[in-house]
Amino acid sequence: GNSVTQMEGPVTLSEEAFLTINCTYTATGYPSLFWYVQYPGEGLQLLLKATKADDKGSNKGFEATYRKETTSFHLEKGSVQVSDSAVYFCALSEAAGNKLTFGGGTRVLVKP
Amino acid sequence: GAVVSQHPSRVICKSGTSVKIECRSLDFQATTMFWYRQFPKQSLMLMATSNEGSKATYEQGVEKDKFLINHASLTLSTLTVTSAHPEDSSFYICSARDARDSARRRGAFFGQGTRLTVV
């Protein structure tokens, strides 16, 4: 079956620091990969996605590249802000539908 | 962008009662909606896939008689937690896929979630 593994948090950073959240996956086919963000008290929002190998998703300064050879989709941001404090979920879906398999989530706390 | 509205956002109910949660796609039609459950500080677990006009498909270990799902129209799916108990307290989130997105390029859109507390 499919699975997603992401680094455990919490990750605590200072403002303007570099953020990396590792994500690796196991899938039987060629999944689409996603990063979702959940701000305190809110539902999930799609942050970025990539649908095939070597695609780079980007949004709000965040980037992630679909690496088929290493089955990874690591999330990066060069300079974080306090407003980036949230829980980040890596996820995948097979082409057959949008049923998502989520990683465990990584809580990020950015301090001023 | 596409909007999925979930209602209520918070609900407190007494043990033994039933609670209905609504998930609506506001500006698109959704033949398929998904219901997830999130425990505190944990990831989302898919409970069931809701298909318009047919029975929902439940994930292994999810009690279909306890979590009733109805997808009566292309814009509305409901999850009813029957005879709720404190252990059902959780954050429930729905997502919906645009029926026009045949290539599934846009992905699923999430509601804002419902925090259920059973006392």
Chai-1 contact restraints between the chains, C-beta under 6 A:
chainA,res_idxA,chainB,res_idxB,connection_type,confidence,min_distance_angstrom,max_distance_angstrom,comment,restraint_id
A,G43,B,I93,contact,1.0,0.0,6.0,A-B,restraint_1
A,G43,B,F110,contact,1.0,0.0,6.0,A-B,restraint_2
A,G43,B,G111,contact,1.0,0.0,6.0,A-B,restraint_3
A,G43,B,Q112,contact,1.0,0.0,6.0,A-B,restraint_4
A,G43,B,G113,contact,1.0,0.0,6.0,A-B,restraint_5
A,L44,B,F110,contact,1.0,0.0,6.0,A-B,restraint_6
A,K49,B,G107,contact,1.0,0.0,6.0,A-B,restraint_7
A,N98,B,R97,contact,1.0,0.0,6.0,A-B,restraint_8
A,N98,B,A108,contact,1.0,0.0,6.0,A-B,restraint_9
A,F102,B,S43,contact,1.0,0.0,6.0,A-B,restraint_10
A,F102,B,L44,contact,1.0,0.0,6.0,A-B,restraint_11
A,G104,B,S43,contact,1.0,0.0,6.0,A-B,restraint_12
A,G105,B,S43,contact,1.0,0.0,6.0,A-B,restraint_13
